[in-house]
Amino acid sequence: MTDLLIHSMAEFSDLIFGSLQRAGARHIVEIGAEYGGMSHLLADFATTVGGHLTSIDPAPQPAFIAWAAATPAVTHIAAPSLEVIDDLQAVDAWLIDGDHNYYTVYHELLGADAVCARDCKPLLVFLHDVSWPTGRRDMYYAPDRIPAAFCHPHEFGAGAMLGQVDLVPGQGFRGGSSWAMANRSGGVRNGVLTAVEDFIAGAGSAGRPLAFAHIPAVFGLGVLFDVDAEWSADVAALVAPFHDNPLLAAVEHNRLRNYLKVIEWQDRAAGASFNQ
């Protein structure tokens, strides 16, 4: 569509790396690499602290694969996350930025939590895209991997619009043939934020206290962690000022309105060229 839109977890570097430092994290797992913008920063951090980055992505860009193979602090696993999470060992922190849908994120959280419990590690997770458009609407890169009971009716050619429940054919924020979105937003088992909330509710019913900060900028960053971790107060002090911050939310809403207008202009220009 356009290169004007900032969309990477790297925009949250100060908060993420500040939290990693406070938590003493050394082994970091990143789910979803794509071009590797955040991965390079994570690898630099891991190298500095004598740690390691494990990257999980079934189909990243070729340049990323070459970079990972040549970087001693990085191990890349070319597989869907849910197939390999159980095999990971001694993970200090998780970054989840892969498939932005309820089924995948909810089960990634379950898997990460199980690995941490097995290895007696507190849970520390950073999740991208917990705000619009995928906070309450599933996105599917590979719908065929989602069990039918969790896969909502979806479209590849329709887009999301602010304030609208239904997708709009041929308009709005959309991925063309690259990814689909659920036809309707909201409801049960729909969206990344819904997955996080349901995971927290399950942990709470088991008597396990978790803290969650929702930073409403650049499609939303979620920071989820064990309240009982010895470093939890330090991480909470860092992220709390940004949690549900109304100024950030207003700026993000304005940014998205402007970007959707850019898409509208691009669509209009493309239609005019096609009709000539």
C-alpha positions in Angstrom: 0.0 0.0 0.0 2.5 2.6 1.2 5.7 2.9 3.2 4.3 5.8 5.3 2.9 3.5 8.0 5.0 2.6 11.0 4.1 -0.9 12.1 7.0 -2.7 13.7 7.5 -3.8 17.3 10.8 -2.0 17.0 8.9 1.3 17.7 8.6 0.0 21.3 12.3 -0.7 21.7 12.8 1.5 24.8 10.0 -0.2 26.7 10.8 -3.7 25.5 14.5 -3.6 26.1 14.1 -1.7 29.3 11.8 -4.5 30.5 14.2 -7.2 29.4 17.0 -5.5 31.3 14.9 -5.2 34.4 13.9 -8.9 34.2 17.5 -10.0 33.5 16.4 -11.8 30.4 19.0 -13.7 28.4 17.1 -16.3 26.3 14.5 -14.5 24.2 12.0 -16.1 21.8 10.6 -14.1 19.0 7.5 -15.5 17.1 7.2 -13.9 13.7 10.2 -12.4 12.0 9.2 -11.3 8.5 11.9 -8.9 7.4 13.8 -9.1 10.8 13.7 -5.4 11.8 13.1 -6.3 15.5 15.1 -9.4 15.3 18.3 -7.5 14.6 17.8 -5.4 17.7 17.0 -8.5 19.8 20.1 -10.2 18.5 22.2 -7.2 19.5 20.7 -7.2 23.0 21.2 -11.0 23.4 24.9 -10.6 22.3 25.4 -7.8 24.8 24.1 -9.8 27.8 25.6 -13.1 26.7 22.2 -14.5 25.8 20.5 -16.0 22.8 17.6 -15.2 20.4 15.4 -18.0 19.1 13.3 -16.9 16.1 10.3 -18.8 15.0 8.8 -18.1 11.6 7.8 -20.7 8.9 8.5 -18.4 6.0 10.6 -15.3 6.6 12.2 -13.3 3.9 15.4 -14.9 2.4 17.6 -12.2 3.6 16.5 -12.9 7.2 17.3 -16.6 6.8 20.8 -15.7 5.6 21.4 -13.2 8.4 20.2 -15.7 11.1 22.5 -18.4 9.8 25.4 -16.0 10.0 24.7 -14.6 13.5 26.0 -16.8 16.4 23.5 -15.4 18.9 20.5 -16.4 16.7 18.8 -19.7 16.1 16.0 -19.7 13.5 13.3 -22.3 13.5 11.4 -22.5 10.2 8.1 -23.9 11.5 4.7 -22.8 12.8 5.0 -21.7 16.4 2.5 -24.1 17.8 4.5 -27.0 16.5 7.7 -26.2 18.3 7.0 -24.2 21.4 6.9 -27.3 23.6 10.5 -28.1 22.6 12.0 -24.8 23.8 14.1 -24.6 26.9 14.7 -22.0 29.6 13.0 -19.0 28.0 13.2 -15.7 29.8 11.0 -13.6 27.6 8.7 -14.0 24.6 7.8 -11.7 21.7 4.6 -12.7 19.9 4.1 -11.1 16.5 3.1 -13.9 14.2 -0.4 -14.8 13.1 -2.8 -12.2 14.6 -5.8 -14.4 15.4 -7.4 -15.7 18.6 -6.6 -19.4 18.1 -2.9 -18.9 17.4 -2.2 -16.3 20.1 -4.2 -18.0 22.8 -2.4 -21.3 22.2 1.0 -19.6 21.9 0.3 -18.1 25.4 -0.7 -21.5 26.8 2.5 -23.0 25.3 4.8 -20.3 26.6 3.2 -20.5 30.0 3.7 -24.3 30.1 7.3 -24.0 29.1 8.0 -21.4 31.8 6.1 -23.4 34.5 8.1 -26.5 33.5 11.4 -24.7 33.7 10.5 -22.6 36.9 10.7 -19.3 35.0 8.3 -16.4 35.4 6.3 -15.4 32.4 7.2 -12.3 30.5 5.5 -11.7 27.1 5.3 -8.8 24.7 2.4 -9.1 22.2 2.0 -6.9 19.1 -1.3 -5.9 17.4 -3.5 -5.9 20.5 -5.3 -2.8 19.3 -7.2 -2.0 16.0 -7.6 -3.7 13.6 -6.8 -7.1 15.1 -7.5 -6.6 18.8 -11.1 -7.8 18.2 -10.9 -9.2 14.7 -8.9 -12.2 13.6 -6.3 -12.0 10.8 -5.3 -15.1 9.0 -2.1 -15.6 7.0 -2.9 -19.3 6.6 -6.6 -19.9 7.4 -6.2 -23.6 6.6 -4.1 -24.0 9.7 -6.9 -22.8 12.0 -9.3 -25.4 13.3 -12.8 -24.9 11.9 -14.3 -24.3 15.3 -12.0 -21.2 15.7 -11.9 -19.9 12.2 -14.4 -17.1 11.5 -15.8 -16.4 8.1 -13.2 -14.3 6.4 -12.2 -12.4 3.2 -8.9 -11.7 1.5 -10.1 -8.7 -0.6 -12.1 -6.8 2.0 -10.8 -4.3 4.5 -11.4 -3.0 8.0 -12.6 0.5 8.6 -12.6 2.4 11.9 -15.9 2.2 13.7 -17.3 -0.5 11.4 -18.0 -4.1 12.5 -18.2 -5.5 8.9 -15.4 -5.6 6.4 -15.8 -3.3 3.3 -15.1 -5.1 0.0 -12.2 -3.5 -1.9 -11.7 -0.7 0.7 -10.0 0.0 4.0 -7.1 -1.7 5.7 -6.5 -5.0 3.9 -3.9 -7.5 2.8 -5.0 -8.4 -0.7 -3.9 -11.9 -1.3 -1.4 -11.9 1.6 -3.8 -12.2 4.5 -7.5 -12.3 5.3 -9.5 -10.9 8.1 -12.7 -12.1 9.8 -15.8 -10.6 8.2 -17.0 -9.2 11.5 -15.2 -7.8 14.5 -16.1 -8.5 18.1 -17.7 -11.5 19.7 -16.2 -14.6 21.3 -12.8 -16.0 20.3 -12.1 -13.2 17.9 -9.0 -11.1 17.9 -5.6 -10.9 19.7 -6.7 -8.9 22.7 -9.6 -11.3 23.3 -7.1 -14.1 23.3 -5.0 -12.3 25.9 -8.0 -11.6 28.1 -9.2 -15.2 28.0 -5.7 -16.4 28.8 -5.5 -14.1 31.8 -9.0 -15.1 33.0 -7.9 -18.7 32.9 -4.8 -18.0 34.9 -6.8 -16.0 37.4 -9.3 -18.8 37.9 -6.3 -21.0 38.8 -5.2 -18.4 41.4 -2.2 -17.2 39.4 -1.8 -13.4 39.4 -0.8 -11.8 36.1 -0.3 -8.2 35.2 -1.1 -6.7 31.7 -0.3 -3.4 30.2 -2.0 -2.3 27.0 0.0 0.4 25.2 -2.4 1.9 22.5 0.0 3.0 19.8 1.4 1.5 16.6 -1.4 -1.2 16.5 -1.0 -1.8 20.2 1.7 -3.4 22.4 0.7 -5.8 25.2 3.1 -6.5 28.1 2.0 -9.6 30.1 4.0 -10.8 33.2 3.9 -12.7 36.4 3.0 -10.4 39.4 5.1 -12.7 41.7 8.3 -12.3 39.6 11.0 -10.6 41.7 11.4 -8.0 38.9 7.7 -7.4 38.3 7.5 -4.1 40.2 10.4 -2.7 38.1 8.7 -3.7 34.9 5.3 -2.4 36.0 6.9 1.0 36.9 8.3 1.2 33.4 5.2 0.4 31.4 2.4 1.7 33.7 2.5 5.3 32.5 1.7 4.1 29.0 -1.1 1.7 29.9 -4.4 2.7 28.3 -2.9 6.2 27.9 -5.6 8.5 26.5 -3.1 10.7 24.7 -1.4 7.8 22.9 -4.9 6.4 22.0 -6.0 9.7 20.5 -2.7 10.1 18.5 -3.1 6.5 17.2 -6.7 7.0 16.2 -5.7 10.1 14.3 -2.8 8.3 12.6 -5.1 5.5 11.5 -7.7 7.9 10.1 -5.0 9.6 8.1 -3.6 6.3 6.9 -7.0 5.1 5.8 -7.5 8.3 3.9 -4.2 7.6 2.1 -5.4 4.1 1.2 -8.6 5.7 -0.2 -6.6 8.1 -2.4 -4.4 5.2 -3.6 -7.5 3.1 -4.4 -9.1 6.1 -6.3 -5.9 6.7 -8.3 -5.5 2.9 -9.1 -9.2 2.9 -10.3 -8.6 5.9 -12.5 -5.5 4.4 -14.1 -7.4 1.1 -14.7 -10.3 2.9 -16.4 -8.1 4.8 -18.7 
